[in-house]
Each structure stands twice: as C-alpha cells, then as structure tokens.
C-alpha cells in the first residue's frame, strides 16, 4: 500500500510538473525594456563624460535631490557629491564601460551594473577600475539615477 501511495504521488507530481508552461528566462527583455536599457546605459555614459569634462552643471541638472552614492568616501547625497566632484583634483583622459547589464524590477525601476576603467589620475594616483551599480527610476517620463555604488575591481 505504501509503495502504491508513493507511486501515485510521484505520477501526480510529474503530471503537474509536465503540464506547466516553461518559465520565461529572466534575461529575456521586451522591446520596451531593450529601449529603456539602451537609454539607461547612454545616460550612464553621459555621467562618466561629465566626470571626464568636470561638468558640474550636468550633474546638478541630471540627478534628483534624493540621490544616494556609496563609495570609499561613504554614503553621500546630491549636495555632497556635487561639492566633492567640483573640488576633486582629477584628470580623466578616457574611460571605458564594459559588461553592462540592466535588470528591471518594475517598468519604472532598473539596476545597471557594469565595469568602469579609467585612464586618469586623482590626487596624483591612478584611478582604479571599478565594478559599479546604479539604480535608475523613471519619473515624469525621464530616467533618473537615484543611486550609485562602486567597488574596486580585482
């Protein structure tokens, strides 16, 4: 009897499992998400270009008041980031962003991860390569960076 019960449970479980539609892989993005992902990656490139060109006005206009950044300097908001950015003794000749991946949590919230390599110096020291993440939210039909985090790449 015990064997028959186990066999019935096994067959029923298999029937239920086989009747399910396969799950859509998480990496498959809709056309709208692909467009949004390209826009987000383009925006991140603009931030790095602003860093290279020391364009404080771009930062002031492009990040919301609730921006949060996390780096070796600590957890900083918009005012502190802009103040630090305008005073940093950095020279950036070029940069490369690779391994970009955008993950959507909702249609208006996305996480961008990537590797950023910089040819330049800050305070006389080479700028290290980093793994970075940025959270973007869509507000009033515009993608805004609300968070940025960096970790040294090994």
Secondary structure, DSSP 8 states (H G I E B T S, - for coil): -HHHHHHHHHHHHHHHHHHS-----TT---HHHHHHHHHHHHHHHHHHHHHHHT-HHHHHHHEEEEEEEEETTEEEEHHHHHHHHHH--EEEEEEEEEEEEEEEEETTEEEEEEEEEEEEEETTEE---EEEEEEEEEETTEEEEEEEEEEE--
